[in-house]
Amino acid sequence: MSRVRIPSPAPTSLRTVDRSGVCLEAKGRHMGDGPASTAAPIERVPDEVAESPVDALRAADPVLARLIDRAEPVDMATWRARWSMDRFDALARVIVGQQIATAAASAIFGRLKAFIADRDPAEAIAGATDAELRAIGLSANKAASLRDLAERTLDGRLELDRLGEQTDGEAEAQLTAVRGIGKWTADLFLLGQLGRPDILPAADLGIRHAVQDAYGLDRLPSESEVRGIGEAWRPYRSLATAYLYGSLWARRRAMKDGTARGGAPDRE
C-alpha cells in the first residue's frame, strides 16, 4: 500500500511576540523534546510588522508557501461572502441537497422557500404536514431531518443566533446533534457562516484533491491524513483552506480550456 508522506515539523527556532510587543526567541528544540528552551527578550516588534497569517503559513509549510505564491491574494471577508446565507436556510439547504444533483437540490429548495413564504422558516416546517413536504419533493428522511432542525431551533437546543458566542467545539456539538448534519457540514458552517479562523474541512473531497495535487501524492489522502498535514497550518487553517479551494477553482477555470481538473466543496 502506498503511503502519504506527511511533512515533518518545520521550526527549530520559534519567534513570537508577547502582549507588550517584545519579540521572544526560543532555539534548539522542537516543542515537546525535553525541557522547554529559555526565552529571552530579543527586540521590540511594532504591531504593524508582526508576522501576518499568510507569512505564518508560508513559514510553517513550504509546499503551501508555493501554492500561496502562485495564487491571487485571499481576503477572508470577501471570500466568506460567497457562502453567506441565513443560518437556518444554510443548514436547510445542505439537508435538501444531500445525495442529489445540484440542479435538483436547487429546484426543491426553491419550492421549500416558496412554501415558507413570509413565515418563520422553523415554524413553517414544524407545522407542515407529511403530504405538504412530500409535494415539495422531500424524501421521508429529509423531511424528518428538516423537522428536527426546526424543532431544535424552536425549543432552543440549537441556538443559531448564539453560535457565534460559542467555542468551535460547542457550536459543532449543537450542529451535529441535528439529524442529517455531520462534521463536514458543521466544518463548512463554522468556516463560511461563523468565520472561524482555524477550521479545516478535511473530509471534503475537494480539499483532499487539492492536498494531493499540492503535495504531489500518488493517491488521494484520507481525512485523517489531511488533518495530520494541516496541523502545521494552525491557527490559520481557515486561510489555508481558502487557498486550497482557490487552487481547485483555478483548475476548474483551466479545465474549461482542457488543461486541468477542478473542484469545489464536496464530499465523497
C-alpha positions, 0 to 999 in steps of 0.5 A: 500500500502506498503511503502519504508522506506527511511533512515533518515539523518545520521550526527549530527556532520559534519567534513570537511576540508577547502582549507588550510587543517584545519579540521572544526567541526560543532555539534548539528544540522542537516543542515537546523534546525535553525541557522547554528552551529559555526565552529571552527578550530579543527586540521590540516588534511594532504591531504593524510588522508582526508576522501576518497569517499568510507569512505564518503559513508560508513559514510553517509549510513550504509546499503551501508557501508555493501554492500561496505564491502562485495564487491571487491574494485571499481576503477572508471577508470577501471570500466568506461572502460567497457562502453567506446565507441565513443560518437556518436556510444554510443548514436547510439547504445542505439537508435538501441537497444531500445525495442529489444533483445540484440542479435538483437540490436547487429546484426543491429548495426553491419550492421549500422557500416558496412554501415558507413564504413570509413565515418563520422558516422553523415554524413553517416546517414544524407545522407542515404536514407529511403530504405538504413536504412530500409535494415539495419533493422531500424524501421521508428522511429529509423531511424528518431531518428538516423537522428536527432542525426546526424543532431544535431551533424552536425549543432552543437546543440549537441556538443559531443566533448564539453560535457565534458566542460559542467555542468551535467545539460547542457550536459543532456539538449543537450542529451535529446533534441535528439529524442529517448534519455531520462534521463536514457540514458543521466544518463548512458552517463554522468556516463560511457562516461563523468565520472561524479562523482555524477550521479545516474541512478535511473530509471534503473531497475537494480539499483532499484533491487539492492536498494531493495535487499540492503535495504531489501524492500518488493517491488521494489522502484520507481525512485523517491524513489531511488533518495530520498535514494541516496541523502545521497550518494552525491557527490559520487553517481557515486561510489555508483552506481558502487557498486550497479551494482557490487552487481547485477553482483555478483548475476548474477555470483551466479545465474549461480550456482542457488543461486541468481538473477542478473542484469545489466543496464536496464530499465523497 
